[in-house]
Amino acid sequence: MKISLQTFLLVGMLLKGMIVFAANENVIQLEFYHQKGCSLCKRIEEGILCKAKKKFKIDIKYYDTSEEQNFIKLLNRLEQFKDKSNESAYIVINQKTLLAGEDIEADLLNQLKSTRLLPATAEKGKVNLDKKKVISEGAKNLSLYTVLIAGLIDGINPCVFSTLVLFLSFLSVSGIRSKKLIILGTVYCIGCFLTYYAIGFGIMHLLAYLLEINSYKHFLNIGIITVLLLFAIISFADAWSFYKTKNSKKIRLKLPAILRDKIHFIIRKGIRYRFLIPGIFFVSVCVTILEGVCTGQVYLPTLVFLTKSSGLGSKWNFYLFLYNSMFVLPLVILFICFYLGISKFKLIDWSKRNVVFSKILLGLFFITLGIMFFMLEYTLL
């Protein structure tokens, strides 16, 4: 009886092991490498991974790459697959297949199906482009062009242009010429660039945090799309109003008078400061912050778009640099024109002749960005 009991227990343990082995054989192992504050990672987790859990037997291990040991593990995986991409999200399937970035949303279900049918020989095959992948790739490719165009449009904003012409006028009255003008112009542009970059840096981190909170996400998306359409309508109305009246007072999207007066005061104080270079740098910082009320109409929605499409991955820092470079480019060109002897009156006249064009361009940009937001939010989910 004792032998029979031992035999029974042994057979039971073997059967249990076989059952567990059979179950585990069909379980697909996934490694999900993600970043904190990454909207793509959040979308993958709440979207495609939830679908995968319902259709397949999968065991997912989550690795936050903000932790050093997880980041090192990811680097080893990238070396294993000879992958040189720089994405914010990766998934490894059964240690044999690597998916990166937006390819995860497009290919994961197909890869899991292939892995289940042919676990030993499944390879990453060609997948027909579906609607989601086409839009996803389009948004990815448009990010660069969006940043370049948005930064340039922001830089030729009438608020920025009029302030710079005023600043140049004060420099002219103060008798600043030649090499000193180049030095002060360089200091001013660098100050504007660094200040605007710092503002964008802070806003993107705040947006990444808000987009992580589901209760805020929907409200933020609807709010941004609504504001963009409203700004587009006002921009077109401003263009029509100025075309008919030639009166800048009729323009609605502009710097408030109280801030404009404050900027004038700061410029006068900065130019009269005992140490001129620090004074000009101080002027550039203060003016850029105050102008943010006007320029933020373009900057803020662009930052939201970048945060949603790229997250806080490696690309966003490069995009932020590009945006601010394009923002400062018109300032550099104006300084060069002024240095070459083009009078401020010609610059003012040029600005007035292009108000209608700039407002129409601004309205078209708001509409385009609103459509891209809608695509990212409602088509890719």
C-alpha positions in Angstrom: 0.0 0.0 0.0 2.8 2.3 0.8 4.5 1.6 -2.6 1.2 2.2 -4.4 0.7 5.6 -2.7 4.2 6.7 -3.6 3.7 5.5 -7.2 0.4 7.4 -7.3 2.0 10.6 -6.0 4.8 10.3 -8.5 2.5 9.7 -11.5 0.4 12.7 -10.3 3.4 15.0 -10.2 4.5 13.8 -13.7 1.0 14.5 -15.0 0.9 17.9 -13.4 4.3 18.7 -14.9 3.2 17.6 -18.4 0.0 19.7 -18.1 2.0 22.8 -17.0 4.6 22.1 -19.8 1.8 21.8 -22.4 0.2 25.0 -21.2 3.5 26.9 -21.2 4.4 25.6 -24.6 1.5 27.6 -26.1 2.1 30.7 -24.0 3.9 33.4 -25.9 6.5 35.4 -24.0 6.6 39.2 -24.5 9.1 41.7 -23.2 7.6 45.3 -23.4 10.2 48.0 -23.1 8.6 51.4 -22.4 9.4 54.9 -21.2 7.7 57.0 -18.6 5.6 59.8 -20.1 5.6 58.2 -23.6 2.1 58.6 -25.2 2.9 55.9 -27.8 3.8 53.4 -24.9 0.6 54.2 -23.2 -1.4 53.7 -26.4 0.3 50.4 -27.0 -0.4 49.2 -23.5 -4.1 50.3 -23.5 -4.7 49.3 -27.1 -2.9 46.6 -29.0 -1.7 44.7 -25.9 -5.2 44.5 -24.5 -6.4 43.1 -27.8 -3.5 40.6 -27.8 -4.4 39.4 -24.3 -7.9 38.5 -25.5 -6.8 36.6 -28.6 -3.6 34.8 -27.4 -2.1 33.2 -24.4 0.7 35.7 -23.6 2.9 36.4 -20.7 4.1 40.1 -20.7 7.0 41.3 -18.8 7.2 45.1 -18.4 10.5 47.0 -18.4 10.6 50.7 -17.6 13.8 51.9 -19.4 14.1 54.9 -17.1 15.6 52.3 -14.7 19.2 51.6 -15.4 19.1 47.8 -15.3 16.1 47.7 -17.7 17.8 50.1 -20.0 20.9 47.9 -20.1 18.7 44.9 -20.9 17.2 46.8 -23.8 20.6 47.7 -25.1 21.5 44.0 -25.1 18.3 43.2 -27.0 19.0 45.9 -29.6 22.5 44.5 -30.0 21.2 41.0 -30.4 18.8 42.0 -33.2 21.3 44.5 -34.7 18.7 47.2 -34.4 19.9 50.8 -34.6 16.5 52.5 -34.4 15.9 55.0 -31.6 12.3 54.5 -30.5 10.5 55.0 -27.2 8.9 51.5 -27.2 10.0 48.0 -28.1 8.5 44.5 -27.9 10.4 41.2 -28.0 8.4 38.1 -28.9 9.8 34.8 -27.6 13.3 36.3 -27.6 13.2 35.8 -31.5 11.4 38.8 -32.9 11.8 42.5 -32.2 9.2 45.2 -33.0 10.0 48.9 -32.6 7.9 52.0 -32.2 4.7 52.3 -34.3 5.4 48.9 -36.0 4.2 47.4 -32.8 0.6 48.6 -33.4 0.7 47.6 -37.0 2.5 44.2 -36.8 2.1 42.7 -33.3 -1.2 40.7 -33.8 0.2 39.3 -37.1 3.4 38.3 -35.4 1.6 36.7 -32.5 -0.5 34.7 -34.9 2.5 33.5 -36.8 4.3 32.6 -33.6 1.4 30.5 -32.4 1.1 28.6 -35.7 4.8 28.2 -36.3 6.6 28.7 -33.0 9.9 27.3 -34.1 10.2 28.9 -37.6 8.1 32.1 -37.4 9.8 35.0 -39.0 8.8 38.6 -39.4 7.0 38.6 -42.7 5.6 41.3 -44.9 2.4 42.7 -43.7 -0.1 44.5 -45.9 -0.4 48.2 -45.0 -3.7 48.8 -43.5 -5.4 52.1 -42.7 -3.9 52.5 -39.3 -0.4 51.9 -40.5 -0.7 54.3 -43.3 -1.9 57.1 -41.0 0.6 56.2 -38.4 3.5 56.4 -40.8 2.1 59.6 -42.2 2.0 61.2 -38.8 5.5 60.0 -38.1 6.8 61.5 -41.3 4.9 64.7 -40.9 6.3 65.4 -37.5 9.5 66.8 -38.9 7.8 69.0 -41.5 5.3 70.2 -38.9 8.0 71.3 -36.6 9.9 73.2 -39.3 6.8 74.9 -40.7 5.4 75.7 -37.3 8.7 77.2 -36.0 9.0 79.4 -39.1 5.4 80.6 -38.9 5.9 81.4 -35.2 9.0 83.3 -36.1 7.3 85.6 -38.7 4.4 86.2 -36.3 3.6 90.0 -36.4 4.0 90.2 -32.6 7.6 89.1 -32.8 8.3 91.2 -35.9 6.9 94.4 -34.5 8.8 94.0 -31.3 12.1 93.4 -33.1 11.6 96.4 -35.3 11.0 98.5 -32.1 14.2 97.0 -30.6 16.2 97.9 -33.7 14.8 101.4 -33.6 16.0 101.9 -30.1 19.5 100.5 -31.1 19.5 103.0 -34.0 18.6 106.0 -31.9 21.3 104.9 -29.4 23.9 105.1 -32.2 24.8 101.4 -32.1 26.4 100.4 -35.4 28.7 98.0 -37.2 30.4 95.2 -35.1 28.6 96.2 -31.9 25.3 95.7 -33.7 26.3 92.2 -34.8 27.3 91.3 -31.2 24.1 92.6 -29.7 22.0 91.0 -32.3 23.7 87.7 -31.7 23.2 88.0 -27.9 19.5 88.9 -28.5 18.9 85.9 -30.8 20.7 83.5 -28.4 18.6 84.8 -25.5 15.4 84.3 -27.4 16.4 80.8 -28.5 17.4 79.7 -25.0 14.3 81.2 -23.3 11.9 79.7 -25.8 13.6 76.4 -25.7 13.4 76.3 -21.9 9.7 77.2 -22.0 9.1 74.4 -24.5 11.1 71.9 -22.4 9.0 72.6 -19.3 5.7 72.5 -21.2 6.5 69.2 -22.9 7.2 67.5 -19.5 4.0 68.9 -18.1 2.0 67.7 -21.1 3.6 64.3 -20.9 2.4 64.1 -17.3 -1.1 65.2 -18.1 -1.4 62.8 -21.0 -0.6 59.9 -18.6 -3.7 60.8 -16.6 -6.6 59.2 -18.5 -9.2 61.6 -16.9 -7.3 64.6 -18.4 -6.5 63.0 -21.8 -9.8 63.2 -23.5 -10.5 66.7 -22.2 -7.1 67.9 -23.4 -7.5 66.4 -26.9 -11.0 67.9 -27.4 -9.8 71.2 -26.0 -6.8 71.5 -28.3 -8.8 70.6 -31.4 -11.5 73.1 -30.5 -9.0 75.9 -29.8 -7.1 75.2 -33.1 -10.3 75.5 -35.1 -11.3 78.7 -33.2 -7.8 80.2 -33.8 -8.1 79.3 -37.5 -11.5 81.1 -37.8 -10.1 84.2 -36.0 -7.0 84.2 -38.2 -9.0 84.2 -41.4 -11.3 86.9 -39.9 -8.2 89.0 -39.0 -6.8 88.6 -42.6 -10.1 89.7 -44.1 -10.5 92.6 -41.6 -7.0 93.9 -42.3 -7.4 93.5 -46.0 -10.6 95.7 -46.0 -9.5 98.3 -43.4 -5.7 98.3 -43.2 -6.2 98.9 -39.5 -4.1 96.8 -37.2 -6.4 97.6 -34.3 -9.0 95.4 -35.8 -6.8 92.3 -35.4 -7.9 90.0 -32.6 -5.0 87.6 -32.4 -2.3 90.0 -31.2 -0.3 91.0 -28.2 -2.4 92.8 -25.5 -1.7 96.5 -25.2 -0.6 96.2 -21.5 2.0 93.6 -22.4 3.2 95.6 -25.4 3.8 98.6 -23.2 5.6 96.4 -20.7 7.9 95.2 -23.5 8.6 98.8 -24.6 9.6 99.7 -21.1 11.9 96.6 -20.7 13.7 97.4 -24.1 14.3 101.0 -23.0 15.7 99.9 -19.7 17.9 97.2 -21.2 19.5 99.5 -23.8 20.3 102.1 -21.2 21.7 99.6 -18.7 25.3 100.2 -17.7 26.5 96.8 -19.0 25.0 96.6 -22.5 25.4 92.9 -23.3 23.9 91.6 -20.1 21.2 94.2 -20.5 20.3 93.0 -24.1 20.3 89.4 -22.9 17.9 90.3 -20.1 15.7 92.1 -22.7 15.6 89.0 -24.9 14.6 86.8 -22.0 11.8 89.1 -20.7 10.5 89.9 -24.2 10.3 86.2 -25.2 8.4 85.3 -22.1 5.9 88.2 -22.5 5.5 87.5 -26.2 4.6 83.9 -25.3 1.0 85.1 -24.9 0.9 85.7 -28.6 3.5 83.2 -30.0 2.0 80.5 -27.7 -0.9 80.2 -30.1 1.5 78.2 -32.4 4.0 76.9 -29.9 1.6 75.2 -27.4 -0.4 73.1 -29.9 2.8 72.1 -31.7 4.3 70.9 -28.4 1.1 68.9 -27.6 1.3 67.3 -31.1 5.0 66.3 -30.6 4.2 64.9 -27.1 1.4 62.8 -28.4 3.2 61.6 -31.5 6.7 61.1 -30.1 6.4 61.2 -26.3 9.5 62.1 -24.3 11.8 59.9 -26.4 15.0 60.8 -28.0 13.4 62.6 -30.9 11.5 65.3 -29.0 14.7 67.1 -27.9 15.8 67.2 -31.5 12.4 68.5 -32.7 12.4 71.1 -30.0 15.9 72.3 -31.2 14.7 72.5 -34.8 11.5 74.4 -33.9 13.4 77.1 -31.9 16.1 77.3 -34.7 13.3 78.1 -37.2 11.7 80.5 -34.7 15.0 82.5 -34.4 15.8 82.4 -38.1 13.6 85.4 -39.1 15.1 87.4 -36.3 18.6 86.6 -37.6 17.6 87.6 -41.2 16.1 90.9 -39.9 19.3 91.8 -38.0 21.3 91.1 -41.1 19.0 93.3 -43.2 19.3 96.1 -40.6 23.1 95.7 -40.6 23.2 96.0 -44.4 21.4 99.3 -44.2 17.8 98.5 -44.9 15.8 101.1 -43.0 13.3 100.2 -40.3 10.6 101.9 -42.3 11.0 99.5 -45.2 10.8 96.6 -42.7 7.6 98.0 -41.2 6.2 98.5 -44.7 7.1 94.9 -45.6 5.4 93.7 -42.4 2.2 95.6 -43.2 2.1 94.3 -46.7 2.3 90.7 -45.5 -0.1 90.7 -42.6 -2.9 89.2 -44.7 -0.6 86.5 -46.0 0.8 85.6 -42.6 -2.7 85.4 -41.1 -4.0 83.2 -43.9 -0.9 81.0 -43.5 -1.5 80.9 -39.7 -5.2 79.9 -40.2 -4.2 77.1 -42.6 -1.6 75.8 -40.2 -4.2 75.7 -37.3 -6.6 73.7 -39.5 -3.9 71.3 -40.7 -2.7 70.7 -37.1 -6.3 70.2 -35.9 -6.8 67.5 -38.6 -3.5 65.8 -37.5 -4.7 65.8 -33.9 -8.0 64.2 -34.9 -6.2 61.5 -36.8 -3.8 60.7 -33.9 -6.6 60.7 -31.4 -9.5 59.0 -33.1 -8.1 57.0 -36.1 -5.2 55.3 -34.5 -6.9 54.1 -31.3 
